[in-house]
């Protein structure tokens, strides 16, 4: 995000997701019968769409936690306020091209991908599709993204950018365990991958901007 990007659109992702879900609830409340009786194919498709909305909302809330955590860490570096950065996040539709969060000003630049997944089967390991998505994000954080809104195509385009993977952590810590287990097997394929700890400072981040920092959010 740059100053030029601010105020480009009146779109607000949070308001849009709330409206979409409220529209679903109104439509669902019109359906007659018990929950089981409502499980027709048409209704299941409607419910599937609503669940996607819930996922997008959860991802958005995780992104907001990430911004607050990062601003606290890099507070003296940003030209924009936390509220302005959050406005840019809210102005970006779900599944938009580019990284989930892209920011650049004269002093600092970073990109971030956000994940809000729980390990499968109430365990502490991610499923195959979840791992595939995490691998894809790590690769984009390593080598750039062709459809980046800031034109960050190719590995050298990310030179000077801090790189983050923000991951929601549940109260039981299963997501953290799953990420730690996964990183043991794949992190060498994506260069330096480290977990951001509370004691880390700008000095740690500046050791290598090619490091991909995993930021556990929510209950960490």
C-alpha positions in Angstrom: 0.0 0.0 0.0 1.2 3.5 -0.8 -0.4 6.9 -0.2 -1.7 6.8 -3.7 -3.7 3.7 -2.9 -5.5 5.2 0.1 -9.1 6.2 -0.6 -9.3 4.6 -4.0 -12.5 2.8 -3.3 -15.5 3.1 -1.0 -15.7 -0.7 -0.8 -15.4 -2.1 2.8 -14.8 -5.8 3.0 -16.1 -6.1 6.6 -19.4 -4.4 5.7 -19.7 -6.4 2.5 -19.2 -9.7 4.3 -21.6 -8.8 7.1 -24.3 -7.9 4.5 -23.7 -11.1 2.6 -24.1 -13.2 5.7 -27.1 -11.2 6.9 -28.7 -11.8 3.5 -28.1 -15.5 3.9 -29.7 -15.5 7.4 -32.8 -13.7 6.1 -33.1 -16.2 3.2 -32.5 -19.2 5.4 -35.1 -18.1 7.9 -37.7 -18.1 5.2 -37.1 -21.9 4.6 -39.7 -24.1 6.3 -39.2 -27.3 8.2 -36.5 -28.7 10.5 -32.8 -28.3 9.9 -32.8 -31.8 8.4 -35.7 -31.0 6.1 -34.0 -27.9 4.9 -31.0 -29.9 3.6 -32.1 -30.0 0.0 -29.5 -29.5 -2.7 -30.5 -25.9 -3.3 -30.2 -25.1 0.4 -26.9 -27.0 0.7 -25.5 -24.8 -2.1 -26.8 -21.7 -0.3 -25.2 -23.0 3.0 -21.9 -23.7 1.2 -21.8 -20.0 0.1 -22.5 -18.8 3.6 -19.6 -21.0 5.0 -17.3 -19.4 2.5 -18.4 -16.1 3.8 -17.6 -17.2 7.4 -14.1 -18.3 6.2 -13.5 -14.9 4.6 -14.7 -13.1 7.7 -12.4 -15.2 9.9 -9.5 -14.5 7.6 -10.2 -10.7 7.7 -10.3 -10.7 11.5 -6.9 -12.6 11.5 -5.5 -10.0 9.1 -6.6 -7.2 11.4 -4.8 -8.9 14.3 -1.7 -9.2 12.1 -1.7 -5.5 11.3 -2.1 -4.6 15.0 0.8 -6.9 16.0 3.1 -5.6 13.2 2.3 -1.9 13.9 3.2 -2.5 17.6 6.5 -4.1 16.5 7.4 -1.5 13.9 5.5 1.5 15.3 8.1 4.1 14.8 8.7 3.2 11.1 5.3 3.6 9.5 4.3 6.8 7.6 0.7 5.7 7.8 -1.3 5.1 11.0 -2.6 1.7 12.0 -6.1 2.9 11.1 -5.0 3.8 7.6 -3.3 0.5 7.1 -6.5 -1.3 8.3 -8.6 0.8 5.9 -6.5 -0.5 3.0 -7.0 -4.1 4.2 -10.8 -3.5 4.4 -10.8 -2.0 0.9 -9.4 -5.2 -0.6 -12.0 -7.7 -1.6 -11.6 -11.4 -0.7 -9.5 -13.3 -3.2 -8.2 -10.2 -4.8 -5.0 -10.4 -6.8 -1.7 -10.1 -5.0 -0.7 -10.7 -1.4 -3.4 -10.5 1.3 -1.6 -7.4 2.6 0.9 -5.2 0.6 2.5 -2.1 2.1 5.2 0.3 1.0 6.2 3.8 2.0 9.5 5.6 2.0 10.7 3.9 5.2 9.3 0.4 5.2 7.8 -2.2 3.0 6.2 -5.6 3.7 4.0 -8.3 2.2 1.9 -10.8 4.1 -0.2 -13.8 3.5 -2.9 -14.7 6.0 -4.1 -18.2 6.9 -7.1 -19.1 9.1 -7.2 -22.9 9.1 -7.6 -25.4 11.9 -5.9 -28.8 11.7 -8.1 -31.6 10.4 -9.9 -34.2 12.5 -9.5 -32.1 15.7 -5.9 -33.0 15.7 -2.6 -31.1 15.3 -1.7 -31.7 11.7 -2.9 -29.9 8.6 -4.7 -31.7 5.7 -3.2 -32.1 2.3 -5.1 -29.2 0.8 -4.2 -26.9 3.7 -0.5 -27.8 3.3 -0.8 -27.1 -0.4 -2.1 -23.7 0.3 0.6 -22.9 2.9 3.3 -24.1 0.4 1.9 -21.8 -2.2 2.0 -18.8 0.1 5.5 -19.6 1.2 6.7 -19.8 -2.4 5.0 -16.5 -3.2 6.7 -14.9 -0.2 10.0 -16.3 -1.4 9.9 -15.6 -5.1 7.2 -12.9 -5.7 3.7 -12.9 -7.1 2.8 -12.2 -10.7 -0.4 -10.4 -9.9 0.8 -8.4 -7.0 -0.9 -5.0 -6.7 2.5 -3.4 -6.2 4.0 -5.2 -9.2 6.1 -7.6 -7.1 6.8 -10.2 -9.8 9.9 -12.2 -9.5 12.2 -12.9 -6.5 14.3 -9.7 -6.8 11.1 -7.6 -6.7 10.8 -8.5 -3.0 14.3 -7.2 -2.1 13.9 -4.8 0.8 10.5 -6.2 1.8 9.8 -7.9 5.1 7.9 -11.1 4.5 5.2 -12.5 6.8 2.8 -15.5 7.0 0.2 -14.7 9.5 -1.5 -17.8 10.9 -4.5 -18.0 13.3 -3.8 -20.0 16.4 -6.6 -21.6 18.3 -6.9 -21.7 22.1 -5.6 -25.2 22.3 -2.5 -24.3 20.3 -3.2 -27.0 17.6 -2.5 -24.7 14.7 0.9 -23.7 16.2 1.8 -27.4 16.6 0.7 -28.1 13.1 2.8 -25.2 11.7 5.8 -26.2 13.7 5.6 -29.8 12.5 5.1 -28.6 8.9 8.0 -26.2 9.0 10.4 -29.0 10.1 9.7 -30.8 6.8 9.5 -27.9 4.3 11.2 -24.8 5.5 14.5 -25.6 3.7 12.7 -25.4 0.4 11.8 -21.7 1.0 15.0 -20.3 2.4 14.9 -19.0 6.0 11.6 -19.5 7.7 11.3 -18.5 11.4 8.5 -18.0 14.0 8.2 -14.4 15.1 8.5 -14.4 18.9 7.4 -11.7 21.3 11.0 -10.9 22.2 12.0 -10.3 18.6 12.8 -6.7 17.6 13.5 -4.7 14.4 17.1 -5.8 14.9 16.1 -9.4 14.4 14.0 -8.6 11.4 16.8 -6.7 9.8 19.3 -9.5 9.9 17.8 -10.8 6.6 14.8 -9.4 4.8 14.6 -12.6 2.8 13.5 -14.4 6.0 9.9 -15.4 6.0 8.4 -14.8 9.4 5.5 -16.9 10.7 3.3 -14.8 13.0 0.9 -16.8 15.1 -2.2 -14.7 15.9 -5.2 -14.8 18.2 -4.1 -17.1 21.0 -0.3 -17.0 21.1 
